[in-house]
């Protein structure tokens, strides 16, 4: 691969981010905007993983795995309350199988 091919790939990713809500791609992790995450979430047949984050601005992360790729989005407290009604029984990203208490509005 030469620099022109790399540059073209980078531009394609940036364009997708601007138009399709893809914020970043790192390995097998795709960071999506809240709007895009919420629009694709109904296609995922299981409850998403809900994790608390050590951040005052974005204290929650929602994620799901599809085709060995992790799709996630970070949320403010207000948006979690508005879109999902909070997180009554959150689970960590450590593989715990307890119910997340998730309900999509």
Residue, then its C-alpha position, 0 to 999 in steps of 0.5 A: x500500500x502506498x501513501x496515496x492509498x492510505x490517504x484515500x482510505x483515511x478520507x473515506x473513513x472521515x467522510x463516513x464519520x461526517x455522513x454516517x455517524x462513525x466517530x472512529x474505528x480502532x481495530x475491532x471497535x467502532x465508535x458511533x454517534x448516539x443517533x446512529x447507535x440508536x438507529x442500528x440497535x433494534x437490529x441487534x437482537x440482545x440487550x446491549x452491554x451498559x457500562x458506567x464510565x469514569x467521566x462526568x460528561x459521558x458517564x455511560x457507554x452502551x455497546x453490542x457485538x456483531x460479527x466480532x466487531x464491538x459497536x459502542x457509543x458514549x452517553x450523557x446522564x441526560x440522554x440515558x434518562x431520555x432515551x433509555x430511562x436510566x440504567x437500573x441494573x447495569x452490567x460491566x464490560x467484563x462478560x457478566x451475564x446479569x440483566x442490564x434492565x435495558x428498555x429502549x424508548 
